Amino acid sequence: MSLLAACSGSGPQSSLEPVGPVSREIDGLWILVFSIAVVVFILVFVALVVALWRFREREGDDRRPKQLHGNTKLEITWTIIPAVILAVITVPTVQGIFSVREVPTSPDTVQIVVTGHQWWWEYEYVGYERADGRPLYSANELHIPAGPPINLTMTSADVIHSFWVPPLNGKRDLVPGTLSNLTLTADPEVATTDYGAGVGVLLGQCAEFCGLAHADMRIRVFVHTPEEFDAWIAEQMEPAPVAEGGAAADGFTTFTAVCTACHQATVQQPDGTVEWVGPEDFFIEIDDVAFHSALGPDLTSFNNRTRFGGAVFVNDDQHVAAWLDNPSDLKPMQPELNDIADRRILGMPAFGLTSQEIFELMTMLETWGEQPVER
Ligand code: CUA
């Protein structure tokens, strides 16, 4: 049964269906090594079967075969052949290691700074500022344009994570205190192709065990045409409206009383002023890069996300209501170990919100960002 799993077609999370130059290079290397391995496998098995058949025991044979020691020609041959095979594999492998690790420098490179958290991904789109003067922050769902190289500059706020979107590139660890880079480049047609998770949607996940909700630390990459990407950025730049009255306004009161201990948002007050609500910014400085390290995701454009909670749960009434009631009912976390002063967060706790408060928060969140485009 477990063998049959290998027979399923390529899904949206397969290394064997590369959709960009970097992953294609990795796939080419895999095909080369695999082909050589198949040839070696066939030759060895044919030789083995022939030997078993030809030298099987026959009636009247002496059970003790002819004793030989040493055959210089044979020994040189079986040393040289593997050495040549390894040399053939080594050259493209070493070339591949360097080219996959290359940090893109072309002027059209899109720069995104990634901070890994237990158990979510924080993104900063470098060069884009919201009206409050702060960079554009988002979480879990990564939006990129098809075509230009995307340079992810990454670190971790707590333990080692690993960023892995198989159709675009291999895995790259996010190590606390260390900076790592990963290039994602998608072919132009990816933006208009459905690989099984929606048009232009590729799936990935954290590939390094990082604790209780490691399996729920997913990634959804939305690959856009350049025009769609600009439209998405424009949508994200919009501050979240604060309602003048009604349920959404009451929701905002709860938001600033409870949620902003960890979450942040760029909001626009009814009088038009744009301001930022949330805890003080915290940065991890490594090699001239300031990695924003929030206690919880920025929620400015929450309604624009298709998933939340590590890109696992569909962003609909049912899931958001259940999450606000008790997040640990949906996702295994350890909020009892949280220590905000020490910046140690292992999940969102249940705050004992009433169903009225949950309704008000949801009413507010539904006005924070446009509905995502149907894919
Ligand atoms: Cu993060 Cu596994």
Residues whose N, C-alpha, C, O or C-beta is under 5 A from the ligand:
A	BS01	CUA	H117 I160 H161 S162 C206 A207 E208 F209 C210 H214 M217
